[in-house]
Amino acid sequence: MRRRVLSVIVSAAMIVASLSGCGNAHGDGTESRLTEDQAKKELKSLMTKVNVTTNNNPTLDIYAEDVSTADTLADIDTFPITVTGDGEINIEIAAATELSAESPDNWINEVAQKFNKAGNEIDGKRVTVSVRKITSGEVVTYVTAGGYQPEVFIPSNAAWGMMLDASGCKTEMVTDRIAGNTAGILIKKDAYDSFIEKYGEVTVGNVLKAATAGDITFAYTNPYTSSTGLNVLCAMLASFDAADPLSDTAKNALMEYQKTSPPVAYTTAVLRNQAAKGIINAMVMEKQAYANTSELKNYIYTPVGIRHDHPVYTFDWTTDEEKEATKMFVDFCKSDEMQKLATDKGFNQDDDYAGQDTGMTGADYVAAQKVWKQNKNGGRPIIAVFVADVSGSMDGEPLNSLKESLINSSTYISSDHYVGLVSYSDDVTINLPIAQFDSKQRAYFSGEAKNLSAGGGTATYDAVLTGMQMLEDYSETVPDAKLMLFVLTDGDQNVGYPLKRIKDVVGGLKIPVYTIAYNYNNVKDLETLSGINEAAQIKANSDDVINQLRNLFNVNL
């Protein structure tokens, strides 16, 4: 049984994203024809034909309230049930995505289906399981917020179970392994040979040395959702200070490293895309995923960090009968037939790798995430402009969802950063000029979000230019800041400049544009726009936009 999230209205989180600003290639791989200075001049020229209204008296939301973590979460049903059990005793399993997704990442799904057909019983009651596809990090977020109570949790590694215990959610480990796996570092073959010659064996410490020296370009994934990202982050901290991975020495070293490293990736898929474009030549990944990704066969894999053996946990709310059913399912998973199936799907490799014990506790893992969030931008402030589509097609539920998301997203924005808000339909409105995101700016942000109304056409790229001009102008007051633009839209541009007219300006300015396609599937132009400076492009609907934006924000803001 499970509890649903407290506030299911679309809430949360404009959460900034992945690999930003690495060069000025267009999404089609061509280079911008403009230098940065030329792009600034062209931007000013293009802006002379953009109709912009500036709101000099933004609304202060004096009724703005603090938003709880639970309020920033979507309904748990945005994470799909991949196997549905119908027994008199049915346990819901929150299973890591490398086990519960599409083939070949569907081992637990196939096992569950076979188990449900096997006719298992307890005291004459038929026993079945249901499986929910959800990342290990999301389970921890939802369970600790009181938004979800599965009977069973199968994360990628044991760190997540330890974090739940440290957060006051009592777990009981049923087994420490049902499908063996490791996390590791991939290095492209041509870089690997020179790496070994110069640095010796592949360790996290040596990889960081090589990356700092410019001999490789190394990227990793979001440690709030990615088990591999969390694992490698902690191994990085341990490499900085083996005696105390959370010491000031380790924190300062992480900050220094993050100053020049590629930003953390939103997902592993983003890493694969960056590798395919030649932007990075070293990255993190699990062995099972690597074994099933043919386009990465020119990379060499080395396991690092703790093992990813998929331990199984129950909770203090799991009943004795459900715990007995869990033990029955675990035994089924460990049978020779099911283990052969796991091996066929890429698991149970590297069994001779014992893992790296950093000595970290569950509380240490939670602290490590916070250390990363504080230092991921290398101590540099962020100037961000959020661009919201308020064209006619956004009227009603889409705009209400957007407004709620904008408001609740302020929970994830540090007061050290600087934020502005733009909306657009036929013309462009600067609803909130950029300012430091202190409590007053948050209240203005909330007030202006609540005032948004829909109607008219879709001048997307006029709004993009406006946001970029705001960023360029404000950056003169904060010269070391990172500039970011976020665009949320539900349709094609039909007013103002077309994408092809602004591509060189975006490329020359090197400002990453993160795009969220909201209830909108024809995303080719948005993919191109985000691809110009290697930012993330995601699809979302009114159900999952909350979590998409929350995780996007956690990566950078």
Secondary structure, 3 states (H helix, E strand, C coil): CCCCCCCCCCCCCCCECCCCCCCCECCCCCECCCCHHHHHHHHHHHHCCCCEEECCCCCCCCCCCCCCCHHHCCCHHHCCEEECCCCCEEEEEEECHHHHCCCCCCHHHHHHHHHHHCCCEECCEEEEEEEEECCHHHHHHHHHCCCCCCCEEECCCCHHHHHHHHCCCCEEEEECCCCCCEEEEEEEHHHHHHHHHHHCCCCHHHHHHHHHHCCCCEECECCCCCHHHHHHHHHHHHHHCCCCCCCHHHHHHHHHHHHHCCCCECCHHHHHHHHHCCCCCEEEEEHHHHHCCHHHCCEEEEEEEEECCCCEEEECCCCHHHHHHHHHHHHHHCCHHHHHHHHHCCCCCCCCCCCCCCCCCHHHHHHHHHHHHHHCCCCCCEEEEEEEECCHHHCCHHHHHHHHHHHHHHHHCCCCCEEEEEEECCCEEEEEEEEECCHHHHHHHHHHHHHCCCCCCCCHHHHHHHHHHHHHHHHCCCCCCEEEEEEEECCCCCCCCCHHHHHHHHHHHCCCEEEEEECCCCCHHHHHHHHCCCCCEEEECCCCHHHHHHHHHHCCC
